[in-house]
Structures are given as structure tokens and as C-alpha cells.
Amino acid sequence: MNKTEQKRLAGSIGRAIAKQRVRSQLTQEEVAERLGVGNEAVSRIERGRVIPNIVRLIELAEIFNCEAAELFGQASFHIDDQSSRMKQLLAPLNQNDRKLVIDIVENLAARLQKG
């Protein structure tokens, strides 16, 4: 993995962590306290300046009450992981809302393919 890919991965994981933190209604300070680190450490992770190690990812998943795989899955560039993420996002929606989202994605994909 080259430096560009590492930076992209760090940014994606950081955004996934930030989303889970907000979803959990926690501040960076609260997460830092639970991890036993300084506030700046959480900020650096969320900004993609630092990639957390496996142990730290598991700790974060426990704090956010999610699977560590969710943090990876949200950051992954693999189509299977992205498909799983879409499934998770669609699952709680009612049938009409799921159809709306699918229609939007289809229209956006068609537009992007035209370039």
C-alpha cells in the first residue's frame, strides 16, 4: 500500500469513527476519557492523521456499541463492503424510502457513468 492509499484509508477510517461517535452522541473528550488518551489523540484519528491499531479499533467499537468491522466496512473501497454498508443503511427504512434511495443512486450512477 503506497502513501496515497494509506492517507485515503486513514481519512476513511477517521470519518467512520467520527460518524459513529456522533451517532453515539459522544464528544471527542468523552471518547478520549474512555480510551485513557488526550483529546488531541481522538481528533488526530478522526482527521485521518493517525490510523488506530487493531486494539484501539476494538476499543472504539465497544465504546460506540458497534462491530469493529463496521468501522472497517465504512472505510473500505471494496465493492462487497460498500454493498454491505448500503444494505445496513437501507434496512431500517420503509419500503417507499428504500425505493426512493435506490432511485436516487441509480440516477446518480447513470449520470456519473456518462462522465
N, C-alpha and C positions, 0 to 999 in steps of 0.2 A: 504494500500500500504506500503510495507516494505521499508527499507532504500535503498536496492539494486535497487528496481524498481524506487524509487524516483530519484536516481542518473542517471539511464538509461533514464528516462523521461527528466530530466534536460539537459542531454547531447544531446538528440534528438531534443528538442526544441531549444537549443542553436545552433546546426548545421543548423536547418531550418532557424533561424533568420540570421545566418551568410550568408547562401546561398541567401536569399532574399536581404540582404544588398549588397552583391557583384553584384547580378543581377541588382540592382538599381543603381549601380556604385557610392556607397556612402562609405566613410571611417567610421571607428568607431567614430572618432572625430566629423564628421558631424552628425551622428545619435545621439551621446551624446548631442551635442549642441541643436538639435531639441527637444530632450527629457528634456533638462534642467538638465542633470546629468553630472558627470565626465566621462572621457574616460574609466576609470577603471571599472565603472559600466557596460558599454556595453561589455567590454572584459569579465567580470565575467559571464554575461548572455550567451555570445557566447561559452564560455568554459564549460558551464554547472555547474558552481559553485553556481549559483543563478537561481531559477525559477522565471520568471517575473509574477507579479499578472495579473489578467484579464484586468485591466485598462491599464497597461503597454503594454500588448499584443495587445490591440486595438490601442493604440498609435503607436506601431511599424508597425502594418498592414497599418495604414493610411500613415505613412512615406514611406513604401515600395509599396504603392498602390496595396495592395492585401487584401484578406479576412483574418480575424483572424483565420478562420477555416483552411486556407491553412497552417498556422504555426502549428496548432494542427495536421492537417492531415499528414503533412510531418513527424511529430514526433510520430504518432500513431503506435501501434503494432497490431491494429485490421485489419483483412483482408479486410473488406469493405473500410476502409480508405486508405489502401495501394492500393487497386484496383482503387479507385478514383484517387489516385496520379498517378498511371500508365496511366490511361486514360488521365489525364492532360498532361503528358509528351508525349504521343503518338499523341495527337490531332493536333499539328502544323506540324507534319511530313507528307511527301507524302506517298502514298501507298507502294512504294517499301521500303522506310526506315522503315515504321511501320512493314512490313513483316520481315525485317532484325532484328529488335529489338525483335519481337516475337520469331523468330527462335533462337536467342541467349538466351533468357530467357528460352525457352523450353529445349534447350541443357544443360544449367546450372542447371535447376531444376532436370532434369533426372540424371545428374552427382552427384548432392548433395544428391539425394534420395538413390543412390547406397552406399553412405557413405564412 
